[in-house]
Amino acid sequence: MRSKTYNKKKILIVFLCAVFIILFLMGRLVYLMVFDAEYYQEKAEALHEREREIKAARGEIIDASGNILATNRTVCTISVIHSQVTDPEEVITALSQALDMEEASVREKVEKVSALERIKTNVDKEIGDRIREMNLNGVKVDEDFKRYYPYDELASTVLGFTGGDNQGIIGLEVKYEEYLKGQNGRILTTTDARGIELKGVAEDRVEPVPGNTLRITLDYNVQMYAQQMAEKVMEEKQADAVSVLLMNPQNGEIIAMVNVPEFNLNDPFTLNTGEDTSGLSEEEKQDKLNQMWRNRCINDTYEPGSTFKIITASACLEEGVVSLDDTFQCPGYRIVEDRKIRCHKVGGHGQETFVEGVQNSCNPVFMDIGLRLGADKFYDYYEKFGLLNLTGVDLPGEAGTIMHKKEDIGTVELATMTFGQSFQITPIQLASTVSSIINGGVRVTPHIGKSVISSDGKTEEVLEAEKRDRILSEKVSGQMRELLEGVVREGSGKNGAVEGYRIGGKTATSQTLPRSANKYISSFLGFAPADNPQILGMCIIYNPQGIYYGGTIAAPVMREIFENVLPYLGIEKE
């Protein structure tokens, strides 16, 4: 009796447990089927859908006149779907031959168990079409886009280039990535449990959205001519490099920016020197590529030399510590503390007015007026003119000024700074500051982006440069235009004169560090017309061989550029 009672209890407990488990399972099933149905439906669809990306066409880059400087070419991406390959050996043989790839490399990818394995990207469309016609099971040929630059080396350091996934790497390509990149589309196909696509089931296709077109301020014709002139002088003077910069001083629009030697944008990972890189480490090769890609106009600083006298003269005239008819004595040097700082004319210029001192590019004159201004005021004007900040140019990697701390500027440092030594700035900074000095005294922001245009031709956005404050009075600005016109008409910049045009400008010859290396940078900065500047140009020659004076070798380059560019821009002779 007792045993029967015990067994009944045991059976009851087992029964109740079974009922509880069944009720729990039923509740769980209801929850999954009703409340969590959407989640599992999505999971099921994911298992039976395969997604392939459709690359969006990257937006073009066009110059101010509409010439295409960067566009796209149709290429193909070849992929395999492991579960759909019925004859692996046939696929391996066919793809290795068509794509000119090692059979072992193709085999590794084909035999890899994955939903989608890329064999090769950026395949010519003709080859892609040929592979598509082979009808190889499991092989997919998707059309893609590859960036193409119609003019190879033109404005290479400005335009920049893209990487394997068509993303911007340097230059405008990376600066305006958000406008140019577009939005990728996708293809969704339905598969069975084995991952094989079901025939007769429609594809779900989301079309890609192409990127916007970027219109820039560069002019193809001006850029091409400036580059040819830079290459010519680089070869003649056996120089390390030459930079040419042309911009509108009224609004900061950059018309041309040249850095030779340029590199081939369609082959940006091959050194432009033709150097064999097989013996270099990856780090060494990358360093050389980084140097090749540098835009010296904005990425590199240098001692500007005598072109900086434009800024010294402007500050001193604005502060009233010098007037145009002040007279000076130049014996060929000045003794500053314990230093003998020489003029470029060993015998000296003798007695001269301030106007003549500017025309003669006389160092003692500028040391004198700089000492009158004083270190504190000089530094304040340096800051006021924007030289301690970046220009804000719309290109990546702009370098900042290398300058003494205010408290470290002694008499010797001040004396050398007045004629552009003992500190460093970028060419774009000098061009922007001089533009503001000659345009009436308003600081400009140099820029290349002009507008963003949608794929249907509508202007989506006008890329306006930042508006800046006045930094100089109109009176002093007018005086500086007259002084600099005198430099070209009667002074050290005579080789920059262009018949029929009023040209203003300043030459410079600076020595690089260390001084013992005896390497020089020759430059000329000019603008026209002198009374109402519409274009400002700079030519900088790095380490020329033989004669290295800026007035002798850099000024003629800018003269030839102006002779051709001024009529092209519609600036008439007087």
C-alpha positions in Angstrom: 0.0 0.0 0.0 2.7 2.3 0.9 4.6 1.5 -2.3 1.5 2.2 -4.4 1.1 5.6 -2.8 4.7 6.4 -3.4 4.4 5.4 -7.1 1.3 7.6 -7.5 3.1 10.6 -6.2 6.1 9.9 -8.4 3.8 9.6 -11.5 2.0 12.9 -10.6 5.3 14.7 -10.2 6.5 13.4 -13.6 3.1 14.3 -15.2 3.1 17.8 -13.8 6.7 18.4 -15.0 5.7 17.2 -18.5 2.7 19.5 -18.5 4.9 22.4 -17.4 7.5 21.7 -20.1 4.8 21.4 -22.7 3.1 24.6 -21.6 6.5 26.4 -21.6 7.3 25.1 -25.1 3.9 26.2 -26.4 4.4 29.6 -24.8 7.8 29.9 -26.3 6.4 28.9 -29.7 3.7 31.5 -29.5 6.2 34.1 -28.6 8.5 33.2 -31.5 5.7 33.0 -34.0 3.8 36.1 -33.0 5.9 38.5 -31.0 9.4 37.7 -32.5 8.3 36.7 -36.0 9.7 39.8 -37.7 13.2 39.2 -36.4 13.3 35.6 -37.5 11.8 36.5 -40.8 14.7 38.8 -41.4 17.1 36.1 -40.4 15.5 33.7 -42.8 15.6 36.2 -45.7 19.3 36.9 -44.9 20.0 33.2 -45.2 18.3 33.0 -48.6 19.6 36.3 -50.0 23.0 37.2 -51.3 23.9 40.9 -51.7 26.4 42.3 -54.3 27.4 45.9 -54.2 27.0 48.2 -57.3 29.6 50.9 -57.2 28.5 54.5 -57.8 30.2 56.6 -60.4 32.4 59.1 -58.8 31.7 62.8 -59.6 33.9 64.4 -62.3 36.2 67.3 -61.6 36.0 70.1 -64.3 38.0 73.3 -64.7 36.6 76.8 -64.8 35.7 76.4 -68.5 34.2 73.0 -68.1 37.1 70.9 -69.3 37.1 67.5 -67.7 40.2 66.9 -65.5 39.0 63.8 -63.7 36.4 61.3 -64.8 35.7 57.5 -64.7 36.2 54.5 -66.9 34.1 51.4 -66.7 35.9 48.4 -65.4 34.8 45.0 -64.0 35.1 43.1 -60.7 35.4 39.3 -61.2 34.1 37.2 -58.2 33.2 33.6 -57.6 30.5 32.0 -55.4 31.9 28.8 -54.1 28.5 27.0 -53.7 27.7 27.6 -57.4 30.9 26.5 -58.9 30.2 23.1 -60.7 33.6 22.7 -62.4 36.4 24.2 -60.3 39.2 23.2 -62.7 37.5 24.8 -65.7 37.0 28.0 -63.7 40.5 28.1 -62.4 42.1 27.5 -65.9 39.8 30.0 -67.6 40.2 32.8 -65.1 44.0 32.5 -64.7 44.4 32.7 -68.5 41.9 35.6 -69.0 43.1 37.6 -66.1 46.8 36.8 -66.5 47.1 35.6 -63.0 49.1 32.8 -61.4 47.0 29.6 -61.3 47.8 28.9 -57.7 46.5 32.4 -56.7 43.2 31.8 -58.6 42.9 28.3 -57.1 43.2 29.6 -53.6 40.3 32.0 -54.1 38.1 29.6 -56.1 38.4 26.8 -53.5 37.9 29.1 -50.5 34.5 28.4 -48.9 32.9 31.8 -48.8 29.7 33.4 -49.9 31.5 35.7 -52.4 35.2 35.8 -53.1 36.7 38.6 -55.3 39.3 37.3 -57.8 40.3 40.6 -59.3 39.1 44.2 -59.4 39.7 47.0 -62.0 39.6 44.5 -64.9 39.3 46.1 -68.4 35.7 46.0 -69.6 36.7 44.0 -72.7 38.2 41.2 -70.6 35.1 41.3 -68.3 32.8 40.9 -71.2 34.8 38.0 -72.5 34.6 36.2 -69.1 30.9 36.9 -69.0 30.4 35.2 -72.4 32.1 32.0 -71.1 29.0 31.4 -68.9 31.1 29.8 -66.1 28.9 28.6 -63.3 29.6 30.4 -60.1 31.6 33.3 -61.8 30.1 36.8 -61.4 31.2 39.8 -63.5 30.1 43.1 -62.0 30.7 46.5 -63.7 32.6 49.0 -61.6 34.3 52.3 -62.1 38.0 53.3 -62.1 39.1 56.9 -61.8 40.7 58.2 -65.0 42.6 61.5 -65.5 42.6 62.5 -69.2 45.8 64.6 -68.9 47.9 62.3 -66.8 50.3 64.6 -65.0 48.4 67.9 -65.2 47.9 69.4 -61.8 48.6 66.1 -60.2 49.5 67.4 -56.7 46.3 69.6 -56.8 43.7 67.1 -58.1 45.1 64.1 -56.2 44.0 60.5 -56.9 41.8 57.7 -55.5 42.5 54.3 -54.0 41.4 50.8 -54.9 37.9 51.5 -53.5 37.7 54.8 -55.4 38.1 56.8 -52.2 40.1 60.0 -52.3 43.8 59.8 -51.2 45.3 63.2 -51.6 44.4 66.6 -53.1 40.9 67.7 -54.1 39.9 64.1 -54.4 40.1 63.7 -50.6 39.2 67.3 -49.7 35.8 67.1 -51.5 35.2 63.4 -50.9 31.7 63.9 -49.5 30.6 65.6 -52.7 32.4 63.3 -55.2 31.9 59.8 -53.8 28.2 59.1 -54.6 26.1 56.4 -53.0 26.6 52.7 -53.9 23.7 50.5 -55.0 23.2 46.8 -54.5 21.8 43.6 -56.1 19.9 41.1 -53.9 19.4 37.6 -55.3 17.4 34.7 -53.7 19.2 31.4 -53.0 18.2 27.9 -51.8 19.5 26.2 -48.6 22.7 25.3 -50.4 23.4 29.0 -51.4 22.6 28.4 -55.1 20.7 31.2 -56.7 17.1 30.3 -57.7 16.2 30.9 -61.3 13.0 32.6 -62.2 13.1 34.7 -58.9 13.4 38.4 -59.6 16.4 40.3 -58.3 15.9 43.1 -55.9 18.0 46.0 -57.2 18.8 49.4 -55.6 20.4 51.7 -58.1 23.5 53.6 -57.2 23.5 57.4 -56.9 26.4 59.0 -58.8 28.6 61.6 -57.1 28.4 65.3 -57.8 30.6 67.2 -60.2 33.2 69.6 -58.7 33.9 72.7 -60.7 37.2 74.3 -59.8 38.9 77.6 -60.4 41.9 76.2 -62.2 42.0 76.9 -66.0 43.3 74.0 -68.1 45.1 76.2 -70.7 46.8 78.4 -68.0 47.8 75.3 -66.0 49.2 73.6 -69.0 51.2 76.5 -70.2 52.5 77.3 -66.7 53.6 73.6 -66.3 55.4 73.7 -69.6 57.3 76.8 -68.6 58.2 75.3 -65.2 59.5 72.1 -66.8 61.5 74.2 -69.3 63.3 76.2 -66.6 63.8 73.2 -64.4 65.6 71.4 -67.3 67.6 74.5 -68.2 68.8 75.2 -64.7 69.0 71.5 -63.6 66.9 72.5 -60.6 65.5 70.0 -58.0 62.0 71.4 -58.5 60.0 74.4 -59.7 56.6 75.7 -58.4 54.4 78.2 -60.2 51.3 79.7 -58.6 48.8 82.0 -60.3 45.8 83.5 -58.4 43.3 86.3 -58.5 44.4 88.7 -55.7 40.9 90.2 -55.6 39.0 87.1 -54.5 41.7 84.4 -53.9 40.7 82.1 -56.8 43.7 80.0 -57.8 44.0 79.9 -61.6 47.1 77.6 -61.8 49.2 75.7 -59.3 52.2 73.8 -60.7 54.7 71.6 -58.8 57.2 70.0 -61.2 58.2 67.3 -61.5 54.5 66.3 -61.5 53.5 62.6 -61.4 51.1 60.4 -63.5 47.7 60.4 -61.8 46.8 57.2 -63.7 49.9 55.5 -62.2 50.4 57.3 -58.9 52.4 54.5 -57.2 55.2 54.5 -59.8 58.0 57.0 -59.0 58.3 59.8 -61.5 62.1 59.6 -61.3 62.2 56.2 -63.0 64.1 54.8 -60.0 64.2 51.1 -59.5 62.4 50.4 -56.2 62.8 46.6 -56.1 65.7 46.9 -53.5 63.8 49.3 -51.3 61.8 48.4 -48.2 58.1 49.2 -48.1 58.8 52.0 -45.7 61.5 53.5 -47.9 59.3 53.3 -51.0 56.4 54.9 -49.2 58.6 57.8 -48.1 59.7 58.4 -51.7 56.0 58.3 -52.8 55.0 60.7 -50.1 57.7 63.1 -51.3 56.6 62.8 -54.9 53.0 63.5 -53.9 53.8 66.7 -51.9 52.3 70.0 -53.1 55.2 72.3 -52.4 53.0 75.4 -52.7 51.1 74.4 -49.5 52.9 71.5 -47.8 56.4 73.0 -47.6 57.8 76.0 -45.9 60.9 78.1 -47.0 62.7 81.3 -46.3 61.0 83.8 -48.7 64.0 86.1 -48.9 63.5 89.5 -50.5 59.9 89.0 -51.6 59.1 89.3 -47.9 60.3 92.9 -48.1 56.8 93.7 -49.5 55.4 92.8 -46.1 58.1 94.7 -44.1 57.5 97.9 -46.2 53.7 97.7 -45.9 53.9 97.4 -42.1 56.4 100.3 -41.7 54.4 102.6 -44.1 51.1 101.7 -42.2 52.7 102.4 -38.8 54.2 105.7 -40.2 57.9 104.9 -39.3 59.0 105.6 -42.8 57.8 107.8 -45.7 58.5 107.5 -49.4 61.1 110.4 -49.5 63.1 109.3 -46.4 66.8 108.9 -47.3 69.2 106.2 -46.2 72.9 105.4 -46.5 74.1 101.9 -47.7 77.8 101.2 -47.4 77.1 97.5 -48.3 76.4 96.3 -44.8 75.0 97.1 -41.4 76.6 96.3 -38.0 73.8 94.9 -35.8 75.1 94.1 -32.3 78.1 91.9 -33.0 77.0 90.8 -36.5 78.0 92.3 -39.8 74.9 91.8 -42.1 75.7 92.4 -45.7 73.7 93.9 -48.6 73.6 91.9 -51.9 75.6 94.8 -53.5 79.1 94.4 -51.9 80.1 98.0 -52.5 76.8 99.4 -51.3 74.2 101.6 -52.9 75.3 104.8 -51.3 72.7 107.4 -50.5 69.2 106.5 -51.6 65.6 107.3 -50.9 63.1 104.7 -49.5 61.7 104.3 -53.0 65.1 103.6 -54.4 65.9 101.3 -51.5 62.8 99.2 -52.5 63.8 99.2 -56.2 67.4 98.2 -55.3 66.2 95.6 -52.8 68.7 97.1 -50.3 69.0 95.1 -47.1 70.4 97.9 -44.9 67.3 100.1 -45.8 65.0 97.3 -44.6 67.0 96.6 -41.5 66.8 100.3 -40.6 63.0 100.6 -41.0 62.5 97.3 -39.2 64.5 98.5 -36.2 62.5 101.7 -36.3 59.3 99.6 -36.1 60.6 97.4 -33.3 60.2 93.7 -32.6 56.9 94.0 -30.8 55.2 96.0 -33.5 56.8 93.9 -36.2 55.4 90.8 -34.6 52.0 92.4 -34.2 51.8 93.2 -37.9 53.0 89.7 -38.7 50.0 88.5 -36.7 47.6 91.1 -38.2 48.5 90.1 -41.7 47.5 86.5 -41.0 51.0 85.1 -41.2 50.7 83.2 -37.9 47.6 81.3 -39.1 46.9 78.9 -41.9 45.4 80.5 -45.1 42.5 78.2 -45.1 43.2 77.0 -48.7 40.9 74.1 -49.6 43.6 71.5 -50.0 44.8 69.0 -47.3 48.1 69.2 -45.4 48.7 73.0 -45.4 51.9 73.7 -43.4 52.0 76.4 -40.8 54.5 79.2 -40.4 57.8 78.5 -38.6 58.4 81.7 -36.5 60.3 82.9 -33.5 58.4 83.4 -30.3 57.8 87.1 -29.7 60.0 87.2 -26.6 62.9 85.6 -28.5 63.1 88.2 -31.2 66.3 90.2 -30.5 67.9 92.9 -32.6 69.7 90.4 -34.9 66.6 88.3 -35.4 64.6 91.4 -36.2 67.2 92.6 -38.7 67.3 89.4 -40.6 63.5 89.0 -40.5 63.0 92.3 -42.3 64.5 90.8 -45.5 62.9 87.4 -45.2 65.4 85.3 -43.3 65.4 83.3 -40.0 61.8 82.2 -40.4 59.8 80.1 -42.9 56.4 80.4 -44.5 54.6 78.6 -47.4 54.4 79.9 -50.9 50.6 80.0 -50.7 50.9 82.1 -47.5 53.1 84.6 -49.1 50.9 84.9 -52.2 47.8 85.3 -50.1 49.4 88.0 -47.9 50.8 90.0 -50.9 47.4 89.7 -52.6 45.8 91.4 -49.6 48.4 94.1 -49.6 47.9 95.0 -53.3 44.1 94.5 -53.6 43.2 97.5 -51.4 44.1 95.9 -48.1 41.5 93.1 -47.6 42.7 89.6 -46.6 41.7 86.9 -49.1 41.3 83.1 -48.6 42.9 81.2 -51.5 40.7 78.5 -52.9 40.2 76.1 -55.8 36.7 74.7 -55.3 34.2 76.8 -57.2 30.8 75.0 -57.2 29.2 71.6 -56.8 27.0 70.4 -59.7 24.5 67.6 -59.5 24.3 64.7 -62.1 21.4 66.5 -63.8 23.5 69.7 -64.3 22.0 71.8 -61.5 24.3 73.9 -59.2 23.9 72.3 -55.8 26.2 74.5 -53.9 28.5 77.5 -54.5 31.8 77.1 -52.6 32.4 80.5 -51.3 35.7 81.3 -49.6 35.7 82.8 -46.2 35.5 86.5 -46.1 38.3 88.2 -44.2 38.9 91.6 -42.5 40.8 94.6 -43.7 44.5 94.4 -42.8 45.9 97.5 -44.5 44.7 100.9 -45.4 43.8 101.6 -49.1 46.4 104.5 -49.0 49.3 102.2 -48.1 48.0 99.5 -50.5 48.1 102.1 -53.3 51.7 103.1 -52.3 52.8 99.5 -52.4 51.4 99.0 -55.9 53.4 102.0 -57.1 56.6 100.9 -55.3 56.4 97.4 -56.7 55.7 98.7 -60.2 58.9 100.8 -59.8 60.8 97.6 -58.9 59.9 96.1 -62.3 60.2 99.3 -64.3 63.5 100.5 -62.9 64.8 98.2 -60.3 65.8 94.6 -59.7 62.7 93.1 -61.3 63.3 94.5 -64.8 63.4 91.0 -66.3 59.8 90.6 -65.3 58.5 93.5 -67.4 56.0 92.8 -70.1 55.6 95.2 -73.0 52.3 97.0 -73.0 51.4 96.1 -69.4 52.0 97.7 -66.1 53.7 95.0 -64.0 54.5 95.1 -60.3 56.7 92.6 -58.6 59.7 91.6 -56.4 62.6 89.3 -56.8 64.2 87.1 -54.1 67.2 84.8 -53.7 67.4 82.9 -50.4 69.8 80.3 -49.1 68.5 77.1 -47.7 69.6 75.5 -44.5 72.3 74.5 -43.7 74.0 77.6 -45.3 77.2 75.5 -45.8 75.4 73.4 -48.4 75.4 76.5 -50.8 71.9 75.7 -52.1 69.6 78.5 -53.1 65.9 79.2 -53.8 65.3 81.7 -56.6 61.9 83.4 -56.9 59.9 86.2 -58.4 56.4 87.5 -57.4 54.6 89.6 -59.9 51.1 91.0 -60.5 49.2 92.9 -63.3 47.9 95.4 -64.1 49.9 97.3 -61.4 47.2 99.8 -60.8 44.3 97.3 -60.5 45.7 93.8 -60.0 43.7 91.0 -61.6 46.4 88.3 -61.5 49.3 87.5 -59.1 52.0 85.0 -60.1 54.9 83.4 -58.3 57.7 81.3 -59.7 60.0 79.5 -57.2 63.0 77.6 -58.5 64.6 75.1 -55.9 68.3 74.6 -56.0 69.1 75.9 -59.6 72.6 75.2 -60.9 74.9 78.0 -62.1 73.4 81.6 -61.9 70.8 81.5 -59.1 69.6 85.1 -58.8 65.8 85.4 -58.8 65.8 88.5 -60.9 67.9 86.7 -63.5 66.2 83.3 -63.8 62.8 83.4 -62.1 61.5 86.8 -63.3 61.8 85.8 -67.1 59.7 82.7 -66.4 56.9 84.9 -65.0 57.3 87.4 -67.8 56.7 84.7 -70.5 53.7 83.3 -68.5 52.2 86.8 -68.3 52.9 87.6 -72.0 50.6 84.6 -72.9 48.2 84.5 -70.0 47.2 88.2 -69.7 45.7 88.4 -73.2 44.1 85.0 -72.7 42.3 86.3 -69.6 41.1 89.3 -71.5 43.5 91.8 -69.8 44.2 94.3 -72.5 47.5 96.2 -73.1 47.7 99.9 -72.3 
